[in-house]
Amino acid sequence: MMSIGLGELLVCTVILLMPILAVVGIVLLVRGTKQKTDFGLNLSLPTGCPKCGAPLPTIRAPKNARQLLWGGWTCTSCGVELDKWGRERDRTS
């Protein structure tokens, strides 16, 4: 009788879950890009602020944790927060 240790069981579980997690990640990325959500990937930079029209900086400097994780800007002219797609973000979310 052969016994399996906890280490081997953990390695087997991780190896079996990795392809599933990769597929889920790809689905979230594609869906997020199509629907322009936080999980999407935006390769074209917004040109300016939708509220005041001021140009956005080329080099993005995140002002808060949400911008650091999900992307986005804060307009230097009017102070409105934008998401990675160049849309105005709600202050509450």
Biopython code that builds the backbone (N, CA, C, O; Angstrom):
import numpy as np
from Bio.PDB.StructureBuilder import StructureBuilder

atoms = [
    (1, "MET", "N", (0.840, -1.179, 0.000)),
    (1, "MET", "CA", (0.000, 0.000, 0.000)),
    (1, "MET", "C", (0.886, 1.243, 0.000)),
    (1, "MET", "O", (1.827, 1.353, 0.786)),
    (2, "MET", "N", (0.565, 2.174, -0.897)),
    (2, "MET", "CA", (1.349, 3.396, -1.025)),
    (2, "MET", "C", (0.566, 4.555, -0.425)),
    (2, "MET", "O", (-0.620, 4.721, -0.709)),
    (3, "SER", "N", (1.215, 5.339, 0.389)),
    (3, "SER", "CA", (0.521, 6.479, 0.990)),
    (3, "SER", "C", (1.016, 7.766, 0.340)),
    (3, "SER", "O", (2.186, 7.891, -0.022)),
    (4, "ILE", "N", (0.106, 8.705, 0.204)),
    (4, "ILE", "CA", (0.423, 10.007, -0.387)),
    (4, "ILE", "C", (0.524, 11.016, 0.749)),
    (4, "ILE", "O", (-0.369, 11.120, 1.591)),
    (5, "GLY", "N", (1.602, 11.737, 0.755)),
    (5, "GLY", "CA", (1.802, 12.760, 1.780)),
    (5, "GLY", "C", (1.040, 14.033, 1.439)),
    (5, "GLY", "O", (0.536, 14.198, 0.328)),
    (6, "LEU", "N", (0.969, 14.909, 2.399)),
    (6, "LEU", "CA", (0.257, 16.177, 2.222)),
    (6, "LEU", "C", (0.912, 17.034, 1.142)),
    (6, "LEU", "O", (0.226, 17.727, 0.392)),
    (7, "GLY", "N", (2.235, 16.984, 1.067)),
    (7, "GLY", "CA", (2.961, 17.763, 0.061)),
    (7, "GLY", "C", (2.628, 17.331, -1.354)),
    (7, "GLY", "O", (2.393, 18.161, -2.232)),
    (8, "GLU", "N", (2.608, 16.017, -1.565)),
    (8, "GLU", "CA", (2.280, 15.510, -2.895)),
    (8, "GLU", "C", (0.839, 15.841, -3.277)),
    (8, "GLU", "O", (0.549, 16.187, -4.423)),
    (9, "LEU", "N", (-0.052, 15.728, -2.303)),
    (9, "LEU", "CA", (-1.455, 16.051, -2.556)),
    (9, "LEU", "C", (-1.628, 17.520, -2.924)),
    (9, "LEU", "O", (-2.407, 17.857, -3.815)),
    (10, "LEU", "N", (-0.905, 18.380, -2.241)),
    (10, "LEU", "CA", (-0.970, 19.809, -2.531)),
    (10, "LEU", "C", (-0.429, 20.116, -3.927)),
    (10, "LEU", "O", (-1.020, 20.905, -4.665)),
    (11, "VAL", "N", (0.677, 19.501, -4.282)),
    (11, "VAL", "CA", (1.270, 19.707, -5.618)),
    (11, "VAL", "C", (0.313, 19.226, -6.702)),
    (11, "VAL", "O", (0.125, 19.913, -7.705)),
    (12, "CYS", "N", (-0.283, 18.079, -6.518)),
    (12, "CYS", "CA", (-1.236, 17.553, -7.510)),
    (12, "CYS", "C", (-2.447, 18.464, -7.649)),
    (12, "CYS", "O", (-2.927, 18.694, -8.759)),
    (13, "THR", "N", (-2.939, 18.979, -6.542)),
    (13, "THR", "CA", (-4.086, 19.878, -6.581)),
    (13, "THR", "C", (-3.748, 21.164, -7.329)),
    (13, "THR", "O", (-4.539, 21.630, -8.150)),
    (14, "VAL", "N", (-2.593, 21.733, -7.054)),
    (14, "VAL", "CA", (-2.181, 22.971, -7.734)),
    (14, "VAL", "C", (-2.014, 22.729, -9.224)),
    (14, "VAL", "O", (-2.435, 23.551, -10.038)),
    (15, "ILE", "N", (-1.402, 21.605, -9.589)),
    (15, "ILE", "CA", (-1.196, 21.294, -11.004)),
    (15, "ILE", "C", (-2.531, 21.121, -11.725)),
    (15, "ILE", "O", (-2.662, 21.520, -12.882)),
    (16, "LEU", "N", (-3.513, 20.539, -11.061)),
    (16, "LEU", "CA", (-4.829, 20.359, -11.686)),
    (16, "LEU", "C", (-5.615, 21.661, -11.769)),
    (16, "LEU", "O", (-6.399, 21.845, -12.701)),
    (17, "LEU", "N", (-5.422, 22.569, -10.813)),
    (17, "LEU", "CA", (-6.185, 23.820, -10.800)),
    (17, "LEU", "C", (-5.602, 24.907, -11.699)),
    (17, "LEU", "O", (-6.334, 25.800, -12.125)),
    (18, "MET", "N", (-4.317, 24.854, -11.994)),
    (18, "MET", "CA", (-3.685, 25.922, -12.779)),
    (18, "MET", "C", (-4.331, 26.136, -14.150)),
    (18, "MET", "O", (-4.595, 27.287, -14.498)),
    (19, "PRO", "N", (-4.600, 25.108, -14.943)),
    (19, "PRO", "CA", (-5.246, 25.356, -16.242)),
    (19, "PRO", "C", (-6.648, 25.953, -16.094)),
    (19, "PRO", "O", (-7.053, 26.795, -16.896)),
    (20, "ILE", "N", (-7.378, 25.523, -15.082)),
    (20, "ILE", "CA", (-8.726, 26.051, -14.865)),
    (20, "ILE", "C", (-8.655, 27.533, -14.516)),
    (20, "ILE", "O", (-9.424, 28.336, -15.045)),
    (21, "LEU", "N", (-7.730, 27.899, -13.622)),
    (21, "LEU", "CA", (-7.570, 29.297, -13.245)),
    (21, "LEU", "C", (-7.094, 30.153, -14.423)),
    (21, "LEU", "O", (-7.492, 31.311, -14.548)),
    (22, "ALA", "N", (-6.252, 29.590, -15.278)),
    (22, "ALA", "CA", (-5.784, 30.324, -16.458)),
    (22, "ALA", "C", (-6.939, 30.601, -17.420)),
    (22, "ALA", "O", (-7.040, 31.703, -17.960)),
    (23, "VAL", "N", (-7.794, 29.631, -17.637)),
    (23, "VAL", "CA", (-8.947, 29.817, -18.530)),
    (23, "VAL", "C", (-9.896, 30.861, -17.942)),
    (23, "VAL", "O", (-10.391, 31.724, -18.668)),
    (24, "VAL", "N", (-10.154, 30.790, -16.642)),
    (24, "VAL", "CA", (-11.029, 31.779, -15.991)),
    (24, "VAL", "C", (-10.432, 33.175, -16.139)),
    (24, "VAL", "O", (-11.158, 34.128, -16.421)),
    (25, "GLY", "N", (-9.127, 33.306, -15.955)),
    (25, "GLY", "CA", (-8.468, 34.603, -16.105)),
    (25, "GLY", "C", (-8.582, 35.154, -17.519)),
    (25, "GLY", "O", (-8.823, 36.347, -17.701)),
    (26, "ILE", "N", (-8.414, 34.305, -18.511)),
    (26, "ILE", "CA", (-8.523, 34.738, -19.907)),
    (26, "ILE", "C", (-9.952, 35.164, -20.230)),
    (26, "ILE", "O", (-10.166, 36.161, -20.918)),
    (27, "VAL", "N", (-10.928, 34.407, -19.732)),
    (27, "VAL", "CA", (-12.331, 34.761, -19.960)),
    (27, "VAL", "C", (-12.643, 36.112, -19.326)),
    (27, "VAL", "O", (-13.297, 36.947, -19.951)),
    (28, "LEU", "N", (-12.185, 36.342, -18.097)),
    (28, "LEU", "CA", (-12.421, 37.633, -17.435)),
    (28, "LEU", "C", (-11.752, 38.778, -18.191)),
    (28, "LEU", "O", (-12.321, 39.864, -18.298)),
    (29, "LEU", "N", (-10.556, 38.546, -18.712)),
    (29, "LEU", "CA", (-9.840, 39.577, -19.458)),
    (29, "LEU", "C", (-10.558, 39.935, -20.757)),
    (29, "LEU", "O", (-10.719, 41.114, -21.073)),
    (30, "VAL", "N", (-10.988, 38.929, -21.506)),
    (30, "VAL", "CA", (-11.682, 39.181, -22.775)),
    (30, "VAL", "C", (-13.026, 39.861, -22.526)),
    (30, "VAL", "O", (-13.368, 40.839, -23.192)),
    (31, "ARG", "N", (-13.780, 39.342, -21.570)),
    (31, "ARG", "CA", (-15.090, 39.922, -21.235)),
    (31, "ARG", "C", (-14.939, 41.357, -20.729)),
    (31, "ARG", "O", (-15.713, 42.236, -21.107)),
    (32, "GLY", "N", (-13.951, 41.587, -19.883)),
    (32, "GLY", "CA", (-13.715, 42.920, -19.349)),
    (32, "GLY", "C", (-13.287, 43.915, -20.413)),
    (32, "GLY", "O", (-13.636, 45.093, -20.341)),
    (33, "THR", "N", (-12.541, 43.453, -21.392)),
    (33, "THR", "CA", (-12.125, 44.335, -22.482)),
    (33, "THR", "C", (-13.312, 44.694, -23.369)),
    (33, "THR", "O", (-13.458, 45.846, -23.779)),
    (34, "LYS", "N", (-14.158, 43.714, -23.666)),
    (34, "LYS", "CA", (-15.331, 43.978, -24.505)),
    (34, "LYS", "C", (-16.321, 44.911, -23.815)),
    (34, "LYS", "O", (-16.873, 45.814, -24.445)),
    (35, "GLN", "N", (-16.548, 44.690, -22.507)),
    (35, "GLN", "CA", (-17.546, 45.470, -21.774)),
    (35, "GLN", "C", (-16.947, 46.679, -21.064)),
    (35, "GLN", "O", (-17.658, 47.411, -20.375)),
    (36, "LYS", "N", (-15.652, 46.889, -21.227)),
    (36, "LYS", "CA", (-14.926, 48.012, -20.629)),
    (36, "LYS", "C", (-15.113, 48.072, -19.111)),
    (36, "LYS", "O", (-15.558, 49.079, -18.561)),
    (37, "THR", "N", (-14.760, 46.968, -18.455)),
    (37, "THR", "CA", (-14.809, 46.913, -16.998)),
    (37, "THR", "C", (-13.386, 47.019, -16.448)),
    (37, "THR", "O", (-12.426, 47.144, -17.207)),
    (38, "ASP", "N", (-13.263, 46.967, -15.134)),
    (38, "ASP", "CA", (-11.946, 47.049, -14.507)),
    (38, "ASP", "C", (-11.050, 45.876, -14.877)),
    (38, "ASP", "O", (-9.827, 46.017, -14.860)),
    (39, "PHE", "N", (-11.618, 44.732, -15.208)),
    (39, "PHE", "CA", (-10.823, 43.560, -15.556)),
    (39, "PHE", "C", (-10.308, 43.619, -16.988)),
    (39, "PHE", "O", (-9.505, 42.771, -17.381)),
    (40, "GLY", "N", (-10.745, 44.592, -17.775)),
    (40, "GLY", "CA", (-10.349, 44.676, -19.173)),
    (40, "GLY", "C", (-8.974, 45.267, -19.367)),
    (40, "GLY", "O", (-8.336, 45.730, -18.421)),
    (41, "LEU", "N", (-8.530, 45.246, -20.599)),
    (41, "LEU", "CA", (-7.225, 45.754, -20.983)),
    (41, "LEU", "C", (-7.434, 46.844, -22.031)),
    (41, "LEU", "O", (-7.952, 46.575, -23.114)),
    (42, "ASN", "N", (-7.034, 48.071, -21.711)),
    (42, "ASN", "CA", (-7.181, 49.195, -22.624)),
    (42, "ASN", "C", (-5.811, 49.551, -23.175)),
    (42, "ASN", "O", (-4.931, 49.977, -22.427)),
    (43, "LEU", "N", (-5.625, 49.381, -24.477)),
    (43, "LEU", "CA", (-4.344, 49.673, -25.101)),
    (43, "LEU", "C", (-4.288, 51.063, -25.724)),
    (43, "LEU", "O", (-3.215, 51.526, -26.110)),
    (44, "SER", "N", (-5.431, 51.730, -25.826)),
    (44, "SER", "CA", (-5.438, 53.093, -26.361)),
    (44, "SER", "C", (-5.700, 54.069, -25.225)),
    (44, "SER", "O", (-6.691, 53.943, -24.506)),
    (45, "LEU", "N", (-4.823, 55.025, -25.068)),
    (45, "LEU", "CA", (-4.948, 55.990, -23.980)),
    (45, "LEU", "C", (-6.009, 57.036, -24.290)),
    (45, "LEU", "O", (-6.130, 57.471, -25.435)),
    (46, "PRO", "N", (-6.787, 57.448, -23.277)),
    (46, "PRO", "CA", (-7.727, 58.551, -23.482)),
    (46, "PRO", "C", (-6.950, 59.839, -23.773)),
    (46, "PRO", "O", (-5.836, 60.025, -23.284)),
    (47, "THR", "N", (-7.540, 60.707, -24.559)),
    (47, "THR", "CA", (-6.826, 61.923, -24.955)),
    (47, "THR", "C", (-6.975, 63.064, -23.959)),
    (47, "THR", "O", (-6.037, 63.830, -23.739)),
    (48, "GLY", "N", (-8.147, 63.175, -23.363)),
    (48, "GLY", "CA", (-8.342, 64.294, -22.449)),
    (48, "GLY", "C", (-9.462, 64.047, -21.467)),
    (48, "GLY", "O", (-10.178, 63.049, -21.545)),
    (49, "CYS", "N", (-9.599, 64.967, -20.551)),
    (49, "CYS", "CA", (-10.633, 64.884, -19.525)),
    (49, "CYS", "C", (-12.003, 65.090, -20.161)),
    (49, "CYS", "O", (-12.179, 66.037, -20.928)),
    (50, "PRO", "N", (-12.985, 64.227, -19.865)),
    (50, "PRO", "CA", (-14.308, 64.391, -20.459)),
    (50, "PRO", "C", (-15.073, 65.580, -19.876)),
    (50, "PRO", "O", (-16.037, 66.050, -20.482)),
    (51, "LYS", "N", (-14.658, 66.065, -18.719)),
    (51, "LYS", "CA", (-15.365, 67.162, -18.068)),
    (51, "LYS", "C", (-14.858, 68.530, -18.521)),
    (51, "LYS", "O", (-15.646, 69.402, -18.884)),
    (52, "CYS", "N", (-13.525, 68.712, -18.498)),
    (52, "CYS", "CA", (-12.985, 70.035, -18.828)),
    (52, "CYS", "C", (-12.179, 70.056, -20.121)),
    (52, "CYS", "O", (-11.856, 71.133, -20.621)),
    (53, "GLY", "N", (-11.844, 68.883, -20.676)),
    (53, "GLY", "CA", (-11.109, 68.822, -21.937)),
    (53, "GLY", "C", (-9.605, 68.954, -21.809)),
    (53, "GLY", "O", (-8.906, 68.943, -22.822)),
    (54, "ALA", "N", (-9.083, 69.080, -20.598)),
    (54, "ALA", "CA", (-7.636, 69.217, -20.398)),
    (54, "ALA", "C", (-6.935, 67.918, -20.796)),
    (54, "ALA", "O", (-7.471, 66.832, -20.571)),
    (55, "PRO", "N", (-5.750, 68.020, -21.382)),
    (55, "PRO", "CA", (-5.027, 66.803, -21.758)),
    (55, "PRO", "C", (-4.571, 66.033, -20.518)),
    (55, "PRO", "O", (-4.206, 66.620, -19.499)),
    (56, "LEU", "N", (-4.603, 64.716, -20.634)),
    (56, "LEU", "CA", (-4.159, 63.864, -19.535)),
    (56, "LEU", "C", (-2.661, 63.626, -19.666)),
    (56, "LEU", "O", (-2.136, 63.593, -20.779)),
    (57, "PRO", "N", (-1.966, 63.459, -18.541)),
    (57, "PRO", "CA", (-0.518, 63.224, -18.631)),
    (57, "PRO", "C", (-0.210, 61.889, -19.302)),
    (57, "PRO", "O", (-0.941, 60.912, -19.139)),
    (58, "THR", "N", (0.870, 61.867, -20.048)),
    (58, "THR", "CA", (1.273, 60.643, -20.739)),
    (58, "THR", "C", (1.726, 59.587, -19.743)),
    (58, "THR", "O", (1.399, 58.409, -19.889)),
    (59, "ILE", "N", (2.464, 59.998, -18.750)),
    (59, "ILE", "CA", (2.923, 59.083, -17.710)),
    (59, "ILE", "C", (1.936, 59.154, -16.558)),
    (59, "ILE", "O", (1.735, 60.205, -15.949)),
    (60, "ARG", "N", (1.328, 58.018, -16.277)),
    (60, "ARG", "CA", (0.282, 57.952, -15.259)),
    (60, "ARG", "C", (0.898, 57.820, -13.880)),
    (60, "ARG", "O", (1.722, 56.938, -13.640)),
    (61, "ALA", "N", (0.491, 58.708, -12.969)),
    (61, "ALA", "CA", (0.918, 58.623, -11.568)),
    (61, "ALA", "C", (-0.329, 58.379, -10.732)),
    (61, "ALA", "O", (-1.122, 59.301, -10.538)),
    (62, "PRO", "N", (-0.526, 57.153, -10.229)),
    (62, "PRO", "CA", (-1.738, 56.850, -9.468)),
    (62, "PRO", "C", (-1.832, 57.686, -8.200)),
    (62, "PRO", "O", (-0.846, 57.866, -7.485)),
    (63, "LYS", "N", (-3.042, 58.199, -7.931)),
    (63, "LYS", "CA", (-3.271, 59.040, -6.757)),
    (63, "LYS", "C", (-3.882, 58.266, -5.598)),
    (63, "LYS", "O", (-3.893, 58.758, -4.470)),
    (64, "ASN", "N", (-4.395, 57.054, -5.855)),
    (64, "ASN", "CA", (-4.985, 56.252, -4.791)),
    (64, "ASN", "C", (-4.812, 54.766, -5.127)),
    (64, "ASN", "O", (-4.302, 54.408, -6.189)),
    (65, "ALA", "N", (-5.248, 53.915, -4.197)),
    (65, "ALA", "CA", (-5.064, 52.471, -4.368)),
    (65, "ALA", "C", (-5.861, 51.930, -5.553)),
    (65, "ALA", "O", (-5.395, 51.027, -6.247)),
    (66, "ARG", "N", (-7.051, 52.468, -5.792)),
    (66, "ARG", "CA", (-7.863, 51.985, -6.909)),
    (66, "ARG", "C", (-7.172, 52.271, -8.237)),
    (66, "ARG", "O", (-7.163, 51.422, -9.128)),
    (67, "GLN", "N", (-6.599, 53.452, -8.373)),
    (67, "GLN", "CA", (-5.881, 53.773, -9.605)),
    (67, "GLN", "C", (-4.628, 52.908, -9.753)),
    (67, "GLN", "O", (-4.235, 52.559, -10.866)),
    (68, "LEU", "N", (-4.017, 52.571, -8.643)),
    (68, "LEU", "CA", (-2.839, 51.719, -8.687)),
    (68, "LEU", "C", (-3.199, 50.314, -9.166)),
    (68, "LEU", "O", (-2.467, 49.725, -9.961)),
    (69, "LEU", "N", (-4.320, 49.776, -8.687)),
    (69, "LEU", "CA", (-4.730, 48.418, -9.057)),
    (69, "LEU", "C", (-5.402, 48.340, -10.413)),
    (69, "LEU", "O", (-5.103, 47.436, -11.193)),
    (70, "TRP", "N", (-6.306, 49.268, -10.716)),
    (70, "TRP", "CA", (-7.166, 49.146, -11.892)),
    (70, "TRP", "C", (-6.864, 50.154, -12.995)),
    (70, "TRP", "O", (-7.442, 50.061, -14.078)),
    (71, "GLY", "N", (-5.986, 51.101, -12.753)),
    (71, "GLY", "CA", (-5.689, 52.118, -13.758)),
    (71, "GLY", "C", (-6.580, 53.320, -13.610)),
    (71, "GLY", "O", (-7.566, 53.288, -12.875)),
    (72, "GLY", "N", (-6.239, 54.376, -14.303)),
    (72, "GLY", "CA", (-7.033, 55.589, -14.257)),
    (72, "GLY", "C", (-6.176, 56.803, -13.959)),
    (72, "GLY", "O", (-4.983, 56.690, -13.676)),
    (73, "TRP", "N", (-6.806, 57.966, -14.027)),
    (73, "TRP", "CA", (-6.130, 59.235, -13.827)),
    (73, "TRP", "C", (-6.958, 60.134, -12.932)),
    (73, "TRP", "O", (-8.143, 59.889, -12.702)),
    (74, "THR", "N", (-6.324, 61.169, -12.437)),
    (74, "THR", "CA", (-7.012, 62.289, -11.813)),
    (74, "THR", "C", (-6.635, 63.507, -12.632)),
    (74, "THR", "O", (-5.453, 63.802, -12.809)),
    (75, "CYS", "N", (-7.637, 64.213, -13.131)),
    (75, "CYS", "CA", (-7.392, 65.392, -13.965)),
    (75, "CYS", "C", (-6.682, 66.458, -13.129)),
    (75, "CYS", "O", (-7.107, 66.773, -12.017)),
    (76, "THR", "N", (-5.606, 67.004, -13.673)),
    (76, "THR", "CA", (-4.858, 68.021, -12.943)),
    (76, "THR", "C", (-5.572, 69.363, -12.946)),
    (76, "THR", "O", (-5.295, 70.207, -12.094)),
    (77, "SER", "N", (-6.485, 69.577, -13.887)),
    (77, "SER", "CA", (-7.198, 70.855, -13.962)),
    (77, "SER", "C", (-8.421, 70.912, -13.053)),
    (77, "SER", "O", (-8.553, 71.822, -12.235)),
    (78, "CYS", "N", (-9.319, 69.928, -13.202)),
    (78, "CYS", "CA", (-10.587, 69.991, -12.461)),
    (78, "CYS", "C", (-10.673, 68.980, -11.317)),
    (78, "CYS", "O", (-11.592, 69.061, -10.502)),
    (79, "GLY", "N", (-9.728, 68.019, -11.235)),
    (79, "GLY", "CA", (-9.691, 67.070, -10.135)),
    (79, "GLY", "C", (-10.627, 65.888, -10.264)),
    (79, "GLY", "O", (-10.754, 65.108, -9.320)),
    (80, "VAL", "N", (-11.289, 65.728, -11.403)),
    (80, "VAL", "CA", (-12.192, 64.593, -11.586)),
    (80, "VAL", "C", (-11.361, 63.316, -11.757)),
    (80, "VAL", "O", (-10.299, 63.329, -12.380)),
    (81, "GLU", "N", (-11.872, 62.205, -11.188)),
    (81, "GLU", "CA", (-11.178, 60.928, -11.299)),
    (81, "GLU", "C", (-11.726, 60.157, -12.497)),
    (81, "GLU", "O", (-12.939, 60.035, -12.668)),
    (82, "LEU", "N", (-10.819, 59.639, -13.320)),
    (82, "LEU", "CA", (-11.184, 58.907, -14.534)),
    (82, "LEU", "C", (-10.751, 57.455, -14.403)),
    (82, "LEU", "O", (-9.749, 57.149, -13.757)),
    (83, "ASP", "N", (-11.526, 56.554, -15.030)),
    (83, "ASP", "CA", (-11.108, 55.154, -15.064)),
    (83, "ASP", "C", (-10.138, 54.956, -16.225)),
    (83, "ASP", "O", (-9.806, 55.910, -16.929)),
    (84, "LYS", "N", (-9.686, 53.723, -16.424)),
    (84, "LYS", "CA", (-8.703, 53.447, -17.475)),
    (84, "LYS", "C", (-9.249, 53.671, -18.876)),
    (84, "LYS", "O", (-8.484, 53.767, -19.835)),
    (85, "TRP", "N", (-10.576, 53.756, -18.999)),
    (85, "TRP", "CA", (-11.210, 53.956, -20.298)),
    (85, "TRP", "C", (-11.455, 55.440, -20.584)),
    (85, "TRP", "O", (-11.959, 55.785, -21.653)),
    (86, "GLY", "N", (-11.104, 56.321, -19.640)),
    (86, "GLY", "CA", (-11.288, 57.759, -19.828)),
    (86, "GLY", "C", (-12.662, 58.246, -19.427)),
    (86, "GLY", "O", (-13.038, 59.368, -19.765)),
    (87, "ARG", "N", (-13.425, 57.425, -18.710)),
    (87, "ARG", "CA", (-14.757, 57.820, -18.253)),
    (87, "ARG", "C", (-14.670, 58.339, -16.827)),
    (87, "ARG", "O", (-13.817, 57.907, -16.052)),
    (88, "GLU", "N", (-15.554, 59.263, -16.485)),
    (88, "GLU", "CA", (-15.577, 59.819, -15.142)),
    (88, "GLU", "C", (-16.050, 58.744, -14.157)),
    (88, "GLU", "O", (-17.046, 58.061, -14.392)),
    (89, "ARG", "N", (-15.318, 58.613, -13.057)),
    (89, "ARG", "CA", (-15.674, 57.633, -12.014)),
    (89, "ARG", "C", (-16.569, 58.302, -10.979)),
    (89, "ARG", "O", (-16.456, 59.496, -10.704)),
    (90, "ASP", "N", (-17.455, 57.497, -10.420)),
    (90, "ASP", "CA", (-18.251, 57.972, -9.293)),
    (90, "ASP", "C", (-17.344, 58.131, -8.096)),
    (90, "ASP", "O", (-16.412, 57.349, -7.909)),
    (91, "ARG", "N", (-17.604, 59.123, -7.297)),
    (91, "ARG", "CA", (-16.805, 59.325, -6.077)),
    (91, "ARG", "C", (-17.119, 58.269, -5.027)),
    (91, "ARG", "O", (-16.295, 58.013, -4.149)),
    (92, "THR", "N", (-18.298, 57.649, -5.100)),
    (92, "THR", "CA", (-18.716, 56.699, -4.078)),
    (92, "THR", "C", (-18.173, 55.299, -4.307)),
    (92, "THR", "O", (-17.976, 54.554, -3.347)),
    (93, "SER", "N", (-17.923, 54.919, -5.571)),
    (93, "SER", "CA", (-17.484, 53.543, -5.841)),
    (93, "SER", "C", (-15.989, 53.404, -5.819)),
    (93, "SER", "O", (-15.468, 52.308, -6.028)),
]
sb = StructureBuilder()
sb.init_structure("model")
sb.init_model(0)
sb.init_chain("A")
sb.init_seg("    ")
for serial, (resi, resn, name, xyz) in enumerate(atoms, 1):
    if name == "N":
        sb.init_residue(resn, " ", resi, " ")
    sb.init_atom(name, np.array(xyz, "f"), 0.0, 1.0, " ", f" {name:<3s}", serial, name[0])
structure = sb.get_structure()
